[in-house]
Amino acid sequence: MRPLSTQRIQGIGAALAAALLLGACATGKNHAPVEDRAVGARGAPTIASAQPSPGSVPAQPAADATKPLPGAENAGKPGYYTVKPGDTMIRVGLESGQNWKDLVKWNNLDNPNVIEVGQVLRVVPPGSDAGVSTRPITSAKAETRPLDAKPAPVAASAAPTTSSPSTSLPAAATTAAAAGREGDDDINWIWPASGPISSVFEEGKSKGLGIAGKLGDPVLAAAEGRVVYAGSGLRGYGNLVIVKHNTTYLTAYAHNQTLLVKEDQAVRRGQKIAEMGASDSDRVLLHFEIRRQGKPVDPARLLPPR
């Protein structure tokens, strides 16, 4: 037998290498789609898998610019709020000084997560103001359903009155309402945390006080009231508690590590409602706001001297 030449050996080797490469490519074609599907499933969860908390989804632009938005005829009227980009029902409640669940009821909203930029919402109880139309604002959907199977308790101050929308309030009722608002200002406040002040209230920049502390320090209710929100659905506030004290005032306690109260729970003045933390913050602190009819006011002017 004649020995194989070097040229022939190299040619056979090249042919074998090409055959192996083609086989590997064919095998890869069989398995690649399975790998791609697995990666896609991990990297892009479906919408159905995300379960946002009620009222925590920001308002969306109107789907049809030619279709009038719900409540548009009340834009600019007292007692109404026009939804802005980034708004949620929780934020609208904070900005108007109301319980967001009350806003859902007053506006007959089918889904608190579905509000549109430019939509106009009622932010006062129906019948509570003679100058405000009491016709409820309905959502674009014809069918509505209650938000919760179990109705939440409503404070007596938030209950709608039965006065006729076409009749002015009697002088006695007006006087009583004014006296009630004056009484709402008479709150015996306490400091919600004992740490030093790290940042002060500044109109248009800082809506409250920053109170420094250590992780886990107690956060106290500044006055008695009812919890209208406890969660992390408001961007920039972290784990947040909002307490409504009366028809005029509510307080907000942000960046907590742990929340110790639930929505609709009554709290006492000085009750521990949370533990200080750094959620949605670069350091441990309590961001504390006092809002009068939804407008932030300087807590240092209302809290007692230290």
Secondary structure, DSSP 8 states (H G I E B T S, - for coil): -----HHHHHHHHHHHHHHHHHHHHHHHHHHHHHHHHHHHHHHS--GGG----TT-S--B--S-TTS--TTGGGTTSTTEEE--TT--HHHHHHHHTS-HHHHHHHTT-S-TT--BTT-EEE-S-TTS-TTS-------S-S----S-SS-----GGGS-----TTS---HHHHHHHHHHHHHHT------S--S-EEE--BTTTB-SEEEE--TT-EEE-SSSEEEEEEES-STTS-EEEEEE-SSSEEEEEEEEEEE---TT-EE-TT-EEEEEB-TTSSS-EEEEEEEETTEEE-HHHHS---
